[in-house]
Amino acid sequence: MKMKSRLPELMQSRGIDQKTLAAETGLSPTTVGKLYRSHFDRIDNHTVTTLCKYFGLKKLDDLIQIVWEKDDIEGKQV
């Protein structure tokens, strides 16, 4: 299982780039870049709430999508 950010889609719908998003939200460009490329292991509450407020999202899965991989057993805890 991996988590995929929907940030590229959200940004494209607003017509903004990573630099603009960082400037308008106060998030660091590094944080925005990692989320944009889905290169993250965890995401903190401040980042989630900031992005959800900025894009008007009501659910976490509007920002982060869980992608099950072939070898995963859905619902199995590790």
MDAnalysis code that builds the backbone (N, CA, C; Angstrom):
import MDAnalysis as mda
import numpy as np

u = mda.Universe.empty(234, n_residues=78, atom_resindex=np.repeat(np.arange(78), 3), trajectory=True)
u.add_TopologyAttr("name", ["N", "CA", "C"] * 78)
u.add_TopologyAttr("resid", np.arange(1, 79))
u.add_TopologyAttr("resname", ["MET", "LYS", "MET", "LYS", "SER", "ARG", "LEU", "PRO", "GLU", "LEU", "MET", "GLN", "SER", "ARG", "GLY", "ILE", "ASP", "GLN", "LYS", "THR", "LEU", "ALA", "ALA", "GLU", "THR", "GLY", "LEU", "SER", "PRO", "THR", "THR", "VAL", "GLY", "LYS", "LEU", "TYR", "ARG", "SER", "HIS", "PHE", "ASP", "ARG", "ILE", "ASP", "ASN", "HIS", "THR", "VAL", "THR", "THR", "LEU", "CYS", "LYS", "TYR", "PHE", "GLY", "LEU", "LYS", "LYS", "LEU", "ASP", "ASP", "LEU", "ILE", "GLN", "ILE", "VAL", "TRP", "GLU", "LYS", "ASP", "ASP", "ILE", "GLU", "GLY", "LYS", "GLN", "VAL"])
u.atoms.positions = np.array([
    [0.841, -1.167, 0.000],
    [0.000, 0.000, 0.000],
    [0.888, 1.232, 0.000],
    [0.451, 2.235, -0.743],
    [1.145, 3.502, -0.703],
    [0.112, 4.620, -0.701],
    [0.556, 5.774, -0.296],
    [-0.338, 6.921, -0.280],
    [0.065, 7.855, -1.412],
    [-0.925, 8.302, -2.161],
    [-0.687, 9.171, -3.310],
    [-1.368, 10.514, -3.055],
    [-0.602, 11.553, -3.231],
    [-1.131, 12.898, -3.052],
    [-1.935, 13.318, -4.275],
    [-3.042, 13.971, -4.022],
    [-3.844, 14.529, -5.110],
    [-3.519, 16.008, -5.335],
    [-2.419, 16.447, -4.729],
    [-2.022, 17.844, -4.835],
    [-1.828, 18.322, -6.276],
    [-1.182, 17.529, -7.148],
    [-1.036, 18.005, -8.533],
    [-2.378, 18.341, -9.201],
    [-3.380, 17.487, -8.984],
    [-4.708, 17.717, -9.570],
    [-5.343, 18.981, -9.005],
    [-5.222, 19.137, -7.680],
    [-5.807, 20.301, -7.018],
    [-5.148, 21.593, -7.497],
    [-3.836, 21.553, -7.616],
    [-3.105, 22.735, -8.057],
    [-3.442, 23.069, -9.512],
    [-3.543, 22.057, -10.334],
    [-3.868, 22.282, -11.744],
    [-5.254, 22.915, -11.880],
    [-6.193, 22.466, -11.039],
    [-7.547, 23.022, -11.115],
    [-7.574, 24.495, -10.744],
    [-6.613, 24.933, -9.943],
    [-6.505, 26.347, -9.557],
    [-5.539, 27.126, -10.452],
    [-4.792, 26.407, -11.260],
    [-3.830, 27.058, -12.138],
    [-2.647, 27.658, -11.394],
    [-2.204, 26.960, -10.343],
    [-1.078, 27.464, -9.555],
    [0.076, 26.476, -9.583],
    [1.267, 26.983, -9.294],
    [2.446, 26.126, -9.223],
    [2.848, 25.942, -7.758],
    [3.883, 25.137, -7.545],
    [4.323, 24.819, -6.187],
    [4.762, 26.066, -5.423],
    [5.477, 26.938, -6.095],
    [5.977, 28.159, -5.457],
    [4.814, 29.033, -4.979],
    [3.805, 29.161, -5.807],
    [2.629, 29.959, -5.454],
    [1.892, 29.343, -4.271],
    [1.708, 28.024, -4.304],
    [1.021, 27.349, -3.205],
    [1.771, 27.562, -1.893],
    [3.071, 27.404, -1.914],
    [3.875, 27.608, -0.707],
    [3.715, 29.040, -0.194],
    [3.784, 30.001, -1.085],
    [3.671, 31.407, -0.684],
    [2.289, 31.735, -0.122],
    [1.244, 31.188, -0.735],
    [-0.121, 31.515, -0.314],
    [-0.570, 30.772, 0.944],
    [0.061, 29.647, 1.247],
    [-0.334, 28.873, 2.431],
    [0.624, 29.032, 3.603],
    [1.839, 29.485, 3.318],
    [2.840, 29.572, 4.375],
    [3.562, 28.258, 4.624],
    [3.236, 27.233, 3.834],
    [3.942, 25.955, 3.946],
    [5.303, 26.087, 3.274],
    [6.258, 25.302, 3.718],
    [7.583, 25.401, 3.116],
    [7.558, 24.824, 1.699],
    [8.366, 25.380, 0.816],
    [8.451, 24.838, -0.546],
    [8.862, 23.367, -0.552],
    [9.687, 22.965, 0.405],
    [10.102, 21.561, 0.504],
    [8.906, 20.669, 0.804],
    [8.074, 21.082, 1.749],
    [6.871, 20.309, 2.105],
    [5.943, 20.196, 0.905],
    [5.704, 21.304, 0.238],
    [4.826, 21.303, -0.936],
    [5.403, 20.393, -2.020],
    [6.699, 20.478, -2.261],
    [7.340, 19.658, -3.288],
    [7.249, 18.172, -2.998],
    [7.473, 17.793, -1.736],
    [7.386, 16.372, -1.378],
    [5.966, 15.853, -1.546],
    [4.987, 16.628, -1.114],
    [3.599, 16.205, -1.277],
    [3.204, 16.151, -2.751],
    [3.670, 17.101, -3.517],
    [3.372, 17.135, -4.953],
    [3.848, 15.851, -5.637],
    [5.029, 15.377, -5.240],
    [5.603, 14.165, -5.844],
    [5.229, 12.889, -5.082],
    [4.399, 13.011, -4.059],
    [4.014, 11.868, -3.202],
    [5.232, 11.207, -2.568],
    [6.218, 11.993, -2.213],
    [7.428, 11.505, -1.543],
    [7.366, 11.872, -0.069],
    [6.476, 11.203, 0.659],
    [6.346, 11.472, 2.084],
    [6.005, 10.182, 2.818],
    [6.453, 10.104, 4.062],
    [6.132, 8.960, 4.915],
    [5.007, 9.294, 5.881],
    [4.913, 10.585, 6.207],
    [3.863, 11.046, 7.111],
    [3.550, 12.492, 6.756],
    [2.392, 12.925, 7.210],
    [1.976, 14.300, 6.965],
    [1.368, 14.815, 8.265],
    [1.784, 16.000, 8.686],
    [1.307, 16.470, 9.983],
    [-0.032, 17.196, 9.874],
    [-0.654, 17.347, 11.018],
    [-1.986, 17.930, 11.114],
    [-2.026, 19.353, 10.543],
    [-1.028, 20.149, 10.836],
    [-0.989, 21.531, 10.348],
    [-0.998, 21.566, 8.816],
    [-0.205, 20.716, 8.197],
    [-0.144, 20.672, 6.734],
    [-1.480, 20.247, 6.143],
    [-2.077, 19.208, 6.720],
    [-3.377, 18.717, 6.235],
    [-4.443, 19.794, 6.368],
    [-4.549, 20.387, 7.541],
    [-5.602, 21.388, 7.741],
    [-5.373, 22.624, 6.866],
    [-4.124, 23.031, 6.709],
    [-3.823, 24.185, 5.860],
    [-4.247, 23.921, 4.420],
    [-3.890, 22.753, 3.887],
    [-4.239, 22.428, 2.498],
    [-5.737, 22.222, 2.322],
    [-6.373, 21.572, 3.285],
    [-7.822, 21.368, 3.191],
    [-8.565, 22.699, 3.212],
    [-8.138, 23.624, 4.079],
    [-8.772, 24.949, 4.109],
    [-8.528, 25.692, 2.796],
    [-7.312, 25.652, 2.316],
    [-6.952, 26.375, 1.096],
    [-7.768, 25.903, -0.108],
    [-7.913, 24.585, -0.243],
    [-8.626, 24.034, -1.397],
    [-10.110, 23.785, -1.124],
    [-10.568, 24.042, 0.108],
    [-11.976, 23.836, 0.448],
    [-12.373, 22.371, 0.505],
    [-11.453, 21.522, 0.979],
    [-11.705, 20.081, 1.031],
    [-12.414, 19.711, 2.330],
    [-13.324, 18.765, 2.250],
    [-14.082, 18.315, 3.428],
    [-13.620, 16.957, 3.943],
    [-12.912, 16.187, 3.087],
    [-12.480, 14.840, 3.468],
    [-10.993, 14.675, 3.167],
    [-10.331, 13.917, 4.000],
    [-8.903, 13.678, 3.823],
    [-8.610, 12.975, 2.503],
    [-9.506, 12.093, 2.077],
    [-9.236, 11.379, 0.829],
    [-9.394, 12.274, -0.414],
    [-9.812, 13.506, -0.222],
    [-9.772, 14.473, -1.319],
    [-8.354, 15.001, -1.509],
    [-7.501, 14.788, -0.503],
    [-6.110, 15.245, -0.550],
    [-5.123, 14.089, -0.714],
    [-5.372, 12.997, 0.012],
    [-4.479, 11.834, 0.008],
    [-5.281, 10.586, -0.344],
    [-4.796, 9.837, -1.305],
    [-5.466, 8.610, -1.752],
    [-4.616, 7.399, -1.372],
    [-5.262, 6.365, -0.846],
    [-4.556, 5.109, -0.565],
    [-4.618, 4.247, -1.820],
    [-3.456, 3.790, -2.260],
    [-3.366, 2.943, -3.452],
    [-2.882, 1.571, -3.008],
    [-3.748, 0.588, -3.158],
    [-3.384, -0.788, -2.809],
    [-2.549, -1.374, -3.931],
    [-1.484, -2.037, -3.554],
    [-0.612, -2.667, -4.530],
    [-0.932, -4.157, -4.610],
    [-0.447, -4.785, -5.643],
    [-0.766, -6.180, -5.945],
    [-0.537, -7.125, -4.759],
    [0.549, -6.944, -4.049],
    [0.892, -7.862, -2.958],
    [0.238, -7.519, -1.626],
    [-0.518, -6.439, -1.574],
    [-1.184, -6.039, -0.331],
    [-2.439, -6.866, -0.116],
    [-2.724, -7.088, 1.123],
    [-4.002, -7.712, 1.490],
    [-4.805, -6.606, 2.140],
    [-5.822, -6.161, 1.450],
    [-6.603, -5.029, 1.920],
    [-7.156, -5.289, 3.319],
    [-6.934, -4.344, 4.187],
    [-7.463, -4.428, 5.542],
    [-6.590, -5.194, 6.516],
    [-5.561, -5.870, 6.052],
    [-4.695, -6.633, 6.941],
    [-3.745, -5.687, 7.658],
    [-3.682, -5.795, 8.968],
    [-2.779, -4.949, 9.746],
    [-1.429, -5.599, 9.850],
    [-0.387, -4.767, 9.810],
    [0.972, -5.254, 9.931],
    [1.550, -4.959, 11.278],
])
